[in-house]
Amino acid sequence: MNNLTKRTLSGIGFILVIVGALTGGPLTFYILFMVITGFCLLEFYDLAVKNGADVQKTTGIITGLVIFSVNFLVTGGYIENNWWLIVLPFIFLIHIRELYRNKKNPFRNITYTLAGLIYPLLFLTLISQIVFTPYPDPGYNHHMILSLFVLTWSHDSFAYIVGKWFGKHKLSRNISPQKSWEGVAGGLFFTILAALIIFYLTSHLNMVIWIVLAIIVSVAGTFGDLTVSSVKRSAGVKESGHLIPGHGGALDRFDSALFIIPLAYAFIKLIL
């Protein structure tokens, strides 16, 4: 099986898993993105180690999973807001544990460990906020987050295809020499087209809102991709992991979404 076939089949499988989990309800959503949270944090900490930090992998991942779980349960209305207090001991534990590890550069170790709880965890917590946004009805709704993923996949796929065929002007030669301005333009065009299709199929929200979301996806997705590329380059690796054959790790697949989800959530919050 050549790399293109492997990449295509695993990509289709990845999409089917995401769509199935989102449409399956809050439990399947929670289970899948709980797993994704763990892999993203693990890969982030592995990259941090390659950059010279001696991070607290286990403590950081457990803390991240607790934060994700509490956020999901609070946002979904399953538990009260005061349950957020359970997160505080885990944050302090990171600082206290470093005192007894006897590692070099404790400040850097703590900083990198906490950095994982901001990026990529920010995306993974805000995604729960979106699925429980009262759109189009109160309660769990997969419509908006699934639409955002469709826009993200449209941007990633067509930016790659257009860039491969027509790319001449490099977007960032030092960070990601294969990406081009032509690819960005192609990704934006087809993402707007996908947004218009979603608008005509669903009739939820108005056309201008969907176009703005498409622009957010294209711009934020481009910088999200470049950010992960720069982190990988500094660590001296091509892929963040090997979770998905032909696509790399979880961070490789969600690099665009890491920037898209927070900005899209902020926009959605302002208009709804």
C-alpha positions in Angstrom: 0.0 0.0 0.0 1.6 3.3 -1.1 1.6 6.4 1.1 -1.2 8.2 -0.7 -3.6 5.2 -0.4 -2.7 4.8 3.3 -3.2 8.5 3.9 -6.5 8.5 2.1 -7.9 5.5 3.9 -6.8 6.5 7.3 -8.1 10.1 6.7 -11.5 8.7 5.8 -11.5 6.5 8.9 -10.5 9.5 11.0 -13.4 11.5 9.7 -15.9 8.7 10.2 -14.7 8.3 13.8 -15.1 12.1 14.5 -18.5 12.2 12.9 -19.7 9.1 14.6 -18.6 10.3 18.0 -20.2 13.8 17.6 -23.5 12.4 16.3 -23.6 9.6 18.8 -24.2 11.9 21.8 -22.4 13.4 24.7 -21.0 10.1 26.0 -19.3 9.2 22.7 -18.1 12.8 22.3 -16.6 12.8 25.8 -14.9 9.4 25.4 -13.3 10.3 22.0 -12.1 13.7 22.9 -10.9 12.5 26.3 -8.6 10.1 24.4 -7.6 12.9 22.0 -6.8 15.1 24.9 -4.5 12.5 26.4 -2.6 11.9 23.1 -2.3 15.7 22.4 -0.8 16.3 25.8 1.5 13.3 25.5 2.8 14.4 22.1 3.2 18.0 23.3 5.3 16.9 26.3 7.3 14.6 24.1 8.1 17.6 21.9 9.0 19.6 25.0 11.4 16.9 26.1 13.1 17.0 22.7 13.5 20.7 23.3 15.4 20.1 26.5 12.7 20.3 29.1 12.2 17.6 31.7 8.5 17.9 32.0 6.1 16.1 34.4 4.4 14.0 31.7 2.2 11.9 34.0 1.1 14.8 36.3 0.5 17.1 33.4 -1.6 14.6 31.4 -3.7 13.6 34.5 -4.3 17.3 35.3 -5.3 17.9 31.7 -7.8 15.0 31.7 -9.2 16.3 35.0 -9.6 19.8 33.6 -11.3 18.5 30.4 -13.6 16.2 32.4 -14.7 18.9 34.9 -15.2 21.4 32.1 -17.4 18.9 30.1 -19.5 18.0 33.2 -19.9 21.6 34.3 -20.7 22.9 30.9 -23.2 20.1 30.2 -24.9 20.9 33.5 -24.1 17.5 35.0 -22.3 19.0 38.1 -22.2 22.4 39.8 -19.6 25.1 39.1 -17.9 24.6 42.4 -16.5 21.3 41.2 -13.9 23.5 39.4 -12.2 23.8 42.8 -11.0 20.2 42.4 -8.6 21.4 39.7 -6.6 23.6 42.1 -4.8 20.8 44.0 -3.5 19.4 40.7 -2.1 22.7 39.6 -0.3 23.1 42.9 0.9 19.5 42.7 2.9 20.4 39.6 4.8 23.0 41.5 5.3 21.0 44.7 6.4 17.8 42.9 9.1 19.7 41.0 10.7 20.6 44.4 11.4 16.9 45.0 12.4 15.7 41.5 15.9 17.1 41.8 16.0 18.0 38.1 17.9 20.8 36.3 16.1 24.0 35.3 12.9 23.5 37.5 11.4 26.8 36.3 11.6 25.6 32.7 10.2 22.2 33.6 7.2 23.8 35.4 6.7 26.3 32.5 6.6 23.6 29.9 4.3 21.4 32.0 1.8 24.2 32.5 2.1 25.3 28.8 0.5 22.0 27.8 -2.5 22.9 30.0 -2.9 26.1 27.9 -1.9 24.8 24.4 -3.3 22.4 23.3 -5.7 22.0 26.2 -7.4 25.3 25.5 -8.9 24.0 22.3 -9.9 20.7 23.9 -11.8 22.4 26.7 -13.5 25.0 24.5 -14.8 22.4 22.2 -17.1 21.3 25.0 -18.4 24.9 25.3 -19.4 24.7 21.6 -21.3 21.4 21.8 -23.3 22.8 24.7 -24.0 26.2 23.1 -27.8 26.6 22.7 -27.6 26.2 18.9 -30.0 25.4 17.4 -31.6 24.0 20.7 -30.5 24.0 24.3 -28.5 20.9 25.4 -26.0 18.8 23.5 -25.8 19.9 19.9 -23.2 18.5 17.4 -24.3 20.8 14.5 -21.9 23.7 15.1 -18.8 21.8 16.0 -19.3 19.3 13.2 -19.8 22.2 10.8 -16.5 23.7 12.1 -14.7 20.4 11.5 -16.1 20.2 8.0 -14.8 23.8 7.3 -11.4 22.8 8.8 -11.1 19.7 6.7 -12.1 21.7 3.6 -9.4 24.2 4.4 -6.7 21.6 5.1 -7.5 19.5 2.1 -7.8 22.2 -0.5 -4.9 24.3 0.8 -2.8 21.1 0.3 -4.2 20.3 -3.1 -4.0 23.8 -4.6 -0.6 24.4 -3.0 0.7 21.2 -4.5 -0.5 22.0 -8.0 -0.1 25.7 -8.2 2.1 26.8 -5.2 4.9 29.1 -6.2 5.2 31.8 -3.5 6.3 30.3 -0.2 4.2 31.2 2.9 7.0 30.7 5.4 10.1 29.2 3.9 11.9 28.7 7.2 9.1 27.0 9.1 7.1 25.1 6.4 8.7 25.4 2.9 5.9 23.3 1.3 3.1 25.8 2.1 2.3 28.6 -0.3 0.2 31.7 -0.6 -1.6 30.0 -3.5 -2.5 27.1 -1.2 -3.9 29.5 1.4 -6.0 31.3 -1.2 -7.3 28.0 -2.5 -8.1 26.8 1.0 -10.0 30.0 1.7 -12.0 29.8 -1.5 -13.1 26.3 -1.0 -13.8 26.8 2.7 -16.1 29.7 1.9 -17.8 27.4 -0.7 -18.2 24.7 2.0 -19.7 27.3 4.4 -22.2 28.4 1.8 -23.2 24.8 1.2 -23.7 24.3 5.0 -25.8 27.5 5.1 -28.1 26.3 2.3 -28.4 22.8 3.8 -29.1 23.8 7.3 -30.6 27.4 7.1 -29.2 28.0 10.6 -27.7 31.4 11.2 -27.3 33.7 8.2 -24.9 33.7 5.2 -22.6 36.4 6.5 -22.0 34.6 9.7 -21.0 31.4 7.9 -18.7 33.4 5.6 -17.0 35.0 8.6 -16.6 31.6 10.2 -15.0 30.3 7.0 -12.5 33.2 7.0 -11.7 32.5 10.7 -11.1 28.9 9.9 -8.8 29.7 7.0 -6.8 32.4 8.7 -6.6 30.7 12.2 -6.0 27.3 10.6 -3.1 28.5 8.6 -1.4 30.0 11.7 -2.3 27.0 13.8 -0.6 24.7 11.2 2.5 26.9 11.1 2.7 27.1 14.9 2.8 23.3 15.3 5.3 23.1 12.4 7.6 25.5 14.1 7.4 23.5 17.4 8.2 20.3 15.5 11.0 21.9 13.6 12.6 23.2 16.9 12.3 19.6 18.2 13.9 18.2 15.1 11.0 16.0 14.1 8.7 15.8 11.1 5.6 14.5 12.9 4.4 14.8 16.5 3.5 11.1 16.7 2.3 8.1 14.8 -1.3 7.8 15.9 -2.9 8.0 12.4 -1.1 6.2 9.6 0.0 8.7 6.9 -1.1 11.7 9.0 1.2 11.6 12.1 0.0 12.2 15.6 -3.0 13.9 17.2 -1.3 17.3 17.2 -0.6 16.9 13.4 -4.3 16.3 12.8 -5.6 19.0 15.1 -2.9 21.6 14.5 -5.3 23.9 12.6 -8.2 23.3 15.1 -6.0 24.4 18.0 -6.3 28.0 16.8 -9.7 27.7 15.0 -11.8 26.5 17.9 -10.9 29.2 20.4 -11.4 32.0 17.9 -14.6 30.5 16.4 -15.9 30.0 20.0 -15.3 33.7 20.8 -17.1 34.7 17.6 -20.0 32.3 18.2 -20.3 33.6 21.8 -20.6 37.2 20.6 -23.3 36.5 18.0 -25.5 34.0 19.8 
